[in-house]
């Protein structure tokens, strides 16, 4: 099995920190995440575990079009 991408490791750390602290806003502040991002991550993890984190869409949704359109 390959290693997890850094973004997925950070998301797992955020979930663990939230579990330890019990306060979402404080954990997000420490890790530099917005609370909305936390809840998206938590839903993805709850639905599919670590694989759910890997399946999240990131970045641009389509390649740039020629001519900048």
C-alpha positions as CSV (number, residue, x, y, z in Angstrom):
1,X,0.0,0.0,0.0
2,X,1.3,3.5,-0.8
3,X,1.7,6.2,1.7
4,X,-1.1,8.7,2.2
5,X,-0.8,12.1,0.6
6,X,0.1,14.9,3.0
7,X,-3.3,16.5,2.7
8,X,-5.0,13.2,3.9
9,X,-2.5,12.9,6.8
10,X,-3.3,16.5,7.8
11,X,-7.1,15.8,7.6
12,X,-6.7,12.7,9.8
13,X,-4.7,14.7,12.3
14,X,-7.4,17.3,12.3
15,X,-10.0,14.6,13.1
16,X,-7.9,13.1,15.8
17,X,-7.2,16.5,17.4
18,X,-10.9,17.3,17.4
19,X,-11.7,14.0,19.0
20,X,-9.0,14.7,21.7
21,X,-10.0,18.3,22.4
22,X,-13.8,17.9,21.8
23,X,-14.0,21.4,20.4
24,X,-14.1,21.7,16.6
25,X,-13.4,25.4,16.4
26,X,-10.3,25.2,18.6
27,X,-8.9,22.2,16.6
28,X,-9.5,24.0,13.3
29,X,-7.8,27.1,14.6
30,X,-4.7,25.1,15.7
31,X,-4.5,23.2,12.4
32,X,-5.4,26.2,10.2
33,X,-8.6,24.8,8.8
34,X,-12.0,26.5,8.3
35,X,-14.9,24.7,10.2
36,X,-16.7,24.1,6.9
37,X,-13.7,22.2,5.7
38,X,-13.7,20.2,8.9
39,X,-17.3,19.1,8.4
40,X,-16.6,18.1,4.8
41,X,-13.7,16.1,5.9
42,X,-15.6,14.5,8.8
43,X,-18.5,13.5,6.4
44,X,-16.1,12.0,3.9
45,X,-14.3,10.0,6.6
46,X,-17.5,8.8,8.1
47,X,-18.8,7.7,4.7
48,X,-15.7,6.0,3.5
49,X,-12.9,6.0,6.1
50,X,-9.5,6.9,4.8
51,X,-10.5,5.9,1.3
52,X,-13.3,8.6,1.6
53,X,-10.6,11.2,2.2
54,X,-8.7,10.2,-0.8
55,X,-11.9,10.3,-3.0
56,X,-12.6,13.9,-2.2
57,X,-12.4,16.3,-5.1
58,X,-9.6,18.8,-4.9
59,X,-8.4,21.6,-7.0
60,X,-9.8,22.6,-10.4
61,X,-12.7,20.5,-11.6
62,X,-11.7,20.8,-15.3
63,X,-8.5,21.5,-17.2
64,X,-8.0,25.1,-18.4
65,X,-9.5,25.8,-21.8
66,X,-7.3,27.2,-24.6
67,X,-7.7,30.9,-24.9
68,X,-8.4,31.4,-21.2
69,X,-12.2,30.8,-21.5
